[in-house]
């Protein structure tokens, strides 16, 4: 285990939406907060995860009350948010996205993990395909 974790939206949203894949979230979150440097996310995380919750609300997967509770719980957690990419980081993200056939969004999580030498927790199938090249990418 590295001392820091980058958690992507797919991993966190599975927990907040009560999906089976999200059951590992609590243990991972605690492990990195109690014994490491915490859980880090890129600047886009808030926009991305709020859009997931809004879509779940519109599709009636969650109620308005659930959405309020989820947002309160999310704000309670201590994610360390990156300040946003510098011009150099934007270029690195773009290159990673192009090289590995990722979206720019997904590549931003990869870049953050590379930059901080952090584990990357994801449920995204395109990122998980890179586990052979980047052994610190996992879904657990």
RALINBEL-V764620 format. One record per pair of residues at least 24 apart in sequence whose C-alpha atoms are under 7 Angstrom apart, sorted by the first residue. I is the first residue (numbers start at 1). GAP is how many residues later the second one is. Records with the same first field share a line. If there is no record, write none. Layout:
I->GAP, GAP
This chain:
2->116, 117
3->29, 33, 34, 115
4->28, 32, 33, 34, 35, 114, 115
5->27, 33, 34, 35, 113, 114, 115
6->33, 34, 35, 103, 107, 112, 113, 114, 115
7->32, 33, 34, 113, 114, 115
8->33, 101, 113, 114
9->36, 39, 40
10->112, 113, 114
11->110, 111, 112
13->36
16->54
24->116
39->40, 41
40->39, 40, 41
41->38, 39, 40, 41
42->39, 40, 42, 66, 67, 70
43->38, 39, 40, 41
102->24
